[in-house]
Amino acid sequence: MANPSIFPGSSSFFPGNTPFGFYDNDSDFQTDADKVALFCARRLGFPLTDVELQDINFYTAFEEAVTTYGNEVFAYQAAQNYLSLEGSSTGSSLNYKLQKPNLGTQVRIAEAYGSEAGVGGSIEYRTGSIQMTAGKQVYDLAEFASSQSIEKNDIEVKKIYYESEPAIVRYFDPYAGTGTDVQGLLDAFGFGNYTPGINFLLMPINYDLQKIQAIDFNDTIRKSNYSFELINNKIRIFPIPNKNKVLHFKYILKSDRSTPTVSGSLGSGVVTDISTVPYTNPTYSNINSIGRQWVFEYTLALSKEMLGYVRGKYGTVPIPGADVTLNQSDLISAATAEKTTLIERLRAYLEETSRTKLLEKKASESEFLQKDLAASPYTIYIG
């Protein structure tokens, strides 16, 4: 059996000793690398027992622990702020930058409702027209779609311009002026030679509303009111046209509504999912003592796991007159449990610092403070 390398009890870190070199040029990482190697070796039993690992194994575990810590912290930050980050540029790293909430994603969601209501949004409203013929009541928009090289079932009409003029436009027409006897009143005051559009009387606003309503009722009851019926993109006109004219309308393409991507979001450069949020590996020197202690413990767990796999290769070590069984299974099971515990502890700590939790604590603190102040006697001033 080959003799495994034994940790000699000291090490000297140089840039390039880690697999990826993420933190090799960080002076704090360089200083702590050898300390962490010694810490892990002693926790694994050195010098009372041999530790079948080299310094580069400890450095590798140290690098992985720092990266894991950064991944957990920044993944939590990305999840907390994703609504504000989605759609932003990926051009610069978000590490150690204070982020502010915005309504970009909510507005994009609201645009869909605005498009349906015709008050904005990202769906293009198109205009079209058909020629109405005297005596013809029903018109099929499939013919219009065919003329525009559009699939006939892709059209959805949003507005048809087939209506009488608004009542306010005809507020001063002959019916509005004489039908309410305003003209007779003007004659009595000697103003009969003026147009009904000029009113010398101060009238309440409800009078104007009633006049507009009277015009609408007159159109509905005494005239053939303009209306239409739209079923399956077939328009039925009421009343039946008595002359040739052009009917204008607005429509959208159903395929535009179903488009799942935002224009300009394809390709790189935009945050489209959690994997494109521009976080990079942490800067080790910026990690505080709380974080570094977690890194040291996670490094130990990784080192314990590596040592377990190394000892599992040999199983037993022959000695004069007997064999020594190595503790491979104990090391691996302990390392797995410790890694899980450390990850859970870090996530629980991060959750306690979420905006929701902090605001809840602040509200609770304020409530208890008010109760405490309420129990204090009030000062009475005597003037």
N, C-alpha and C positions, 0 to 999 in steps of 0.2 A: 504494500500500500504506500502511495506517495505521501510524503510528509507535508501537511498543509502549512501555509505561511501563518506565522503567529505575530500578533501585534506586538511591536517591540517596547511600547510604553511611551513613545514620543513620536511626533511627526512634525513636518514643516511644509506648510501649504504653499503652492505656487500656482499662478494662473495657468489653466490648462489641465488641472488635476480633476476637474469635474467633467461629466459627459457633455453637457451643453454649454457650460461657461456663462450661464446667465448672470451670475453675480461675482465672477472671478475678479473683476476689477474694482469691486466695492471694498474699500479699506476695512469697514466693519465686518464684512463677511470673511475677509482674509484673516482678521484677528480672531474671530470666533471659531473658524473652521478647526483649528488645532485644539482649541479648548473643548469644542463639542466632541471631537474624536476621543480625547482623553476622558471626558465625562461619560460617554457611552461605553468605552472599554471598561472603566471602573465599575459602572452599573451592571456590566455583564460578568463581573467577577475578577477582572485583572487587578492586581498581579497574583491573586490567590489561585486562579485557574487560567489556563491559556485561553485566549480569544482568537479563533481562527479567522480573523479579518485583517485586512491591511488598511492603511490610512485612507487610500482612495475609496474604499468601501464606505467609510464613515463620511467622506466628503460627498459621495454620491447621495447617501441618505440625507445629508444636510441640505443639499441642493433641492432634492425632491420635497423635503418638508417645507422649505421656504416657498416653493412653487405651489404646493398644495394649499398652504395658508393664503397666499395671494389669490388663488383660484376661488377659494371659498368666500373670501371677503368681497372680491370684485363681482363674483357671480351673484352674491346677495345684493350688492349695489345695483347691478344691471337689472335684476328683477324688480327692485324697489322703484327704479326710475324709468322702466322700459317705456311706459306710455309717453313720457316726455322725450325719450331718446329715439323712438321709432321715426324714421324719415329724416333724421339728422345726418350730417356728414360723418364719414369715417376717417376723415383726413388727419385728425390729431388725437392723441391718446387722452383718455379721460382720467387717467391715474391722478389722484390727489387734487382733483378739481371739484370745487363745490358746484353742485348741480341745482338748478332751479326748475320747478314744475312749469309746464306749459300745456296749452290746450290743442296742440297740433293733431294728435290722434283723435281726440274727441270731435274736433271740427271736421276731420275727414269722415268720421262716422256720421256726423250731422249732415254732411253734404248729400248723402244718399236721400235723406228725407227732404232736403231742400230741392233736389232734382225732381222728386215726385210732386212736390207742391208748386214747382215752376218758379221758385224764388232764388235760384242759385244752384250750386252744385257743380259736379264735374261731367254731367251728361249734356251733350250738345243738343239744343233745340233747333230743329230744322223747319223751314217753311216750304209749303207747297200750295198748289192751287189746282182746281179742276174747273172745266167749263160746264156751267149749268145750261140746260136747254129748256125753253118754254114747254110746259106740259109734262116734263119728266120729273118724277119725284124721288127715285132711288138711284144712287150713284155708288159704284163699287171702286174702292180705293186700290184694288188689286191692279187695275189698269194703270193708275198713277205709279204704283210701285214698279211695274214692268217697264214703264217709260224711263224710270230713274235707275234701272238695273239693280233694283232692291228686291230681296226675297219678299213675297207678298205677305208672309206671316211675320215679317220683321218690323212692320210698321205699327206704332201705337200712337193714335191721335190724342193730343193733349188739349188743344183748343181749336174751335171752329169759329171763324169770324162771320157768323150769320145771325145778326141781331139788329134790332132797331137802335136808333141813336139814344143815348141816355136821356132820361127825363130832364136833367139839369140843362142840357143843351137847348131844350125847347121850353125852358122856363117861362119865356116871354112870348110864346107863340100865340096866335089869336084865341085859341081855346083857353089857354091859361089866363089871358088878359081879360076877355069878355065873359067867359063862362062863370067866373066868380064875381062878376059885376063890378070889377075894379074900374072898368072903362066908364060905367055909368057914374061911379063916384067921382072920377076925374072930371066928367062933364059938369057935375053939380058945382065943382069948385072952379070951373073955368079953365081947366087944363086939358080939355078934350082934344085940342089940336096937337098934343104930344103923343109920342109912341107909347104903347103899354109897357115898354121896357123901362120907362122912366116913372118911378113911383115917388110921389112927394109925401107919402104917409110913412110914419115910423111904425113898422109891423114887428110883432114878436117872431122869434125864430121858428116856433112851431107852425106859424102860418106858412112859411116857406116849405117846411117839410110836408104839410098837408097839400100844398099845390103840386109838389113833385109826385106825391102819392096819387093825386087825382089824375095826373097825366098818365102814370103807369096803369091805373085802373081803366082809363079811357081806351088805352091801346089794347089792353087785355080783353075788355068786354065788348067794345064797339068796333074794334078792328080785328083783322086776322093776325094774331100775334105771331111774331117770328119765333120759330123753334125748329128743333131737329132731333132725330133719334139715330144713335150710332150703335149698331150691333154687328159684330164680326167684321169690322171695317167697311160696313155698308151704311151709307148715310141716307136717311129718309128725311126729306125737307118738308117743313110745314110753314106756310101754306105752299101748295104746288106752285112753282115758279111760273109767272105769266110772261116772262121775257128772258132772253139770253143774258147771262151775267157770269162773272167769275167768282167762285167761292174759294176763299183763302183759309188756310189752316196751319197749325203748328203740330209737329210730330217728332217722336224720338225713335231711334232704332233699339229694339229690345236687346240686340247683341251688345250695344253700348252699355246698357244697364248691367249686363251679365259679365262685363269685363272685370276680372278680379284684381288687376294690377293698376297702380297709379301711374299715369303718364310720366315718363322720365325716371322711374324707379328701377328700371332694368339695369343689370350690370353692376359693377363695383362702385363704391363711393357713397353708398347710402345704407343706413342701418335698416335692414329688412327683417331681421330675426335676432334672437339672442346671441347667435354665433358671430354676428357682425358688429356687435357693440365694441367700440375701440378701446378695450382694456388690454394692457400688456402686463408682463411679469412685474411684481412689486420691486421697489427699491429697498434692499435689505436695511440700509442705514436709516430708512424712514419708519421701520417697524419698531414700535415701543417695547418696553420690557414685558408687558402683558403678552404681546404677540410673540416675542422671542422665546418666552418660557414655553409657550405652546409648541413652537418650532423645535426646541430642544427635546421635549418629550416625544414629539412625533418622530424625530430623528432616531431616538432611542428605540422606539417601537419598530421602525424600519430596520435598524441594525440588528435587533433581536430576531426579526424575521429572516434576514439574510444569514445570520449565524445558524439558525435552525435548518435552513436549506443546505448549508455547507456541512453541518454535522449529519444531516440525513443521508448525504452521499456515502459516508463511511459506516454509519450504523453502529459498529462496535470497533473498539481499538484493542488489539491484542497486547497483553502485558504478560510478564513471566508467570506461567501457571494459571492464567485466567484471561477473560475478556472484559473490557469496560464498555457498558452500553451508554451511548450518548443520549442527551435529552432533546432530541430533535422535535418530537411531537409537542413537548411542553413549551418549547420556545415559540413554535409557530402558532399554537393556539393562544398563548398569552399575547403575542404580538398582534394577532388578528383582533382580539378583544380590546386591546389598548388603542389600536387605530380607530376602531369603531367608536369607542368611548370619547376619544379626543375629537373626532369629527362631530359627533352629536353635541358635545359640550360647546364647541365653537359655534355651531349653528344656533344653539339655544341662546348663546351670548349675543350673536348678531340679531336674532329675533327680538331680544329685549331692547335693542337700540333702534328698532324700526320706528318710523314716524308715528304709526298708530299707537304703539306701546308707550312711546315717550309722551304723546299728547294725553293718553289716558292717565299716565302718572302725574302729569302737570295738572290735569283737571282734578284728580283726586287730592293732590297736594293743596290746591286752591280751596277745595271744599273743606278739608280738615283745618286749614288756616283760618277760614271764616268762622268755623265752629269754635276754634280756640280763642279768637278775638272776641266772639260774642260772649264768652264767659268772663272776659275782663271787665272790671268796673269802668264806667264812663266818667270822665272828669266833668265836674259841674263848675261852671264859671259864674262867679257872682260879681256883677258890675257895680 
